């Protein structure tokens, strides 16, 4: 593939991604643009995280390491909960703190 063709393919990919992402990210006017873009990026991060988890789980399954797979899934769920639901983590921590410390 020539350099000119490669540049064209990369440019076309950037334009397509821009056309796909922009309407969804800029759906509302005013100060909501940042919130919309943040929500969009959070969804993409969740999908990428799920894909990485699936690939690593497939490696554990191919090697028949089921115990490590179970531990990995448990760790993946805890990390996802901490990263993608910080408000729930904060509420849980406050509840535990209120029970332990009167």
Residue pairs with C-beta under 8 A, 6 or more apart in sequence:
21 40
24 36
24 40
25 33
25 36
25 37
25 40
26 33
26 36
27 36
28 36
42 84
46 80
46 84
49 80
49 83
53 73
53 76
56 72
57 69
57 72
57 73
60 66
60 68
60 69
60 72
61 69
81 88
81 89
82 89
